[in-house]
Amino acid sequence: MKRNAAYRVMASTVVAVGVGSGTLDGMKVRVDQSICTGCELCVGMSPKLFKMSDALSAQAIREEVPRELVEECRDTADACPVLAIEVSGV
């Protein structure tokens, strides 16, 4: 009995974080323009998440991070040489 109860709790937790919605609720990314040096590392690592602006600094293409790009987003933020990429939520 306890095993089934635990499964139900886990299943409801999975639903709560947005399975099927395409994004994880609350996971957001942004680039601090005042820190970015325009090295383009993030654009090379994650072209679906980042692009270069007209001011030659990186910018997030979208604020919400799609579920399938969460790990890539975190890896890219960790690789930024000046830590200009801010990831919040989940």
KAVEN-V915798 format. One record per residue. N is the residue number from 0. RES is the residue in three letters. NEAR is the number of other ideal C-beta (glycine too) atoms within 8 Angstrom. D_CENTER is the distance of its C-alpha to the mean C-alpha in Angstrom with 2 decimals. Layout:
N/RES/NEAR/D_CENTER, N/RES/NEAR/D_CENTER
//
This chain:
0/MET/4/37.49, 1/LYS/5/34.99, 2/ARG/6/32.97, 3/ASN/7/32.58, 4/ALA/8/31.69, 5/ALA/8/28.83, 6/TYR/8/27.54, 7/ARG/8/27.68, 8/VAL/8/25.65, 9/MET/8/22.94, 10/ALA/8/23.01, 11/SER/8/22.74, 12/THR/8/19.76, 13/VAL/8/17.92, 14/VAL/7/18.97, 15/ALA/7/17.87, 16/VAL/9/14.16, 17/GLY/10/14.30, 18/VAL/6/15.72, 19/GLY/4/16.85, 20/SER/7/14.90, 21/GLY/6/12.26, 22/THR/10/9.31, 23/LEU/11/8.91, 24/ASP/10/10.78, 25/GLY/7/9.50, 26/MET/14/5.70, 27/LYS/10/5.55, 28/VAL/14/5.39, 29/ARG/8/8.93, 30/VAL/14/11.47, 31/ASP/9/14.64, 32/GLN/10/17.30, 33/SER/4/20.01, 34/ILE/8/18.72, 35/CYS/11/17.38, 36/THR/8/20.22, 37/GLY/8/19.32, 38/CYS/5/19.45, 39/GLU/8/17.20, 40/LEU/10/15.66, 41/CYS/14/12.08, 42/VAL/11/13.69, 43/GLY/6/15.51, 44/MET/9/12.79, 45/SER/11/10.25, 46/PRO/7/12.62, 47/LYS/6/10.83, 48/LEU/14/8.13, 49/PHE/13/10.67, 50/LYS/8/14.41, 51/MET/9/17.30, 52/SER/9/18.94, 53/ASP/3/22.71, 54/ALA/5/22.89, 55/LEU/6/21.64, 56/SER/11/18.46, 57/ALA/15/14.89, 58/GLN/10/12.99, 59/ALA/10/9.81, 60/ILE/7/11.19, 61/ARG/6/9.60, 62/GLU/6/8.31, 63/GLU/7/7.04, 64/VAL/14/4.26, 65/PRO/9/7.09, 66/ARG/10/8.06, 67/GLU/4/9.28, 68/LEU/11/6.42, 69/VAL/12/4.51, 70/GLU/6/7.23, 71/GLU/10/7.40, 72/CYS/14/4.38, 73/ARG/9/6.08, 74/ASP/9/9.26, 75/THR/15/9.09, 76/ALA/12/8.64, 77/ASP/6/11.44, 78/ALA/9/13.45, 79/CYS/11/13.72, 80/PRO/7/17.44, 81/VAL/7/17.54, 82/LEU/7/14.33, 83/ALA/12/13.61, 84/ILE/14/9.79, 85/GLU/9/8.95, 86/VAL/11/6.04, 87/SER/7/7.83, 88/GLY/8/8.74, 89/VAL/7/8.88
//
